[in-house]
């Protein structure tokens, strides 16, 4: 496997995760080919355009989320790479004073077209999940650092321009 190809697939996965956390529909969409297939059990089955709408609606219910991508296993067959990426997700439900943590894996296949890698088939597996009460008092009262935002107003866009 060529290192540039592996990095291209990882970058597509990272764009997806970052887009979900920033509620950036264009960034989520940029991770997928327009004719991609997204299969998420009873949550969603279809193309990326409909999936982006579902993801924005679901993720928009949370005050904050984190999708941390860990181990990424890749198997290449020409301009197609199968992937499995471990992911730890965290969701803060401010109104319910709770947090939801899910451990799972992104699975699927990416394709290289015109020199660019994007996701062509995408699914997710859930290995564990827990919801627990949380006291967010310290976080909400703390003003030492700029807080992340769920939009292109987030401080990261000063260094990572919007894509898509």
Buried (B, 14 or more C-beta within 10 A) or exposed (E): EEEEBBEBBBBBBBBBBBBBBBBBBEBBBBBBBEEBBBBBEEEBEEBBEEBBEBBBEBBEEBBBBBBEBEEBEBEBEEEBBBBBBBBBBBBBBBEBEBBBBBBBBBBBBBBBEEEEBBBBBBBBEEEEEEEEEBEBEEEEEEEEEEEBBBEBEBEEBEEEEEEE
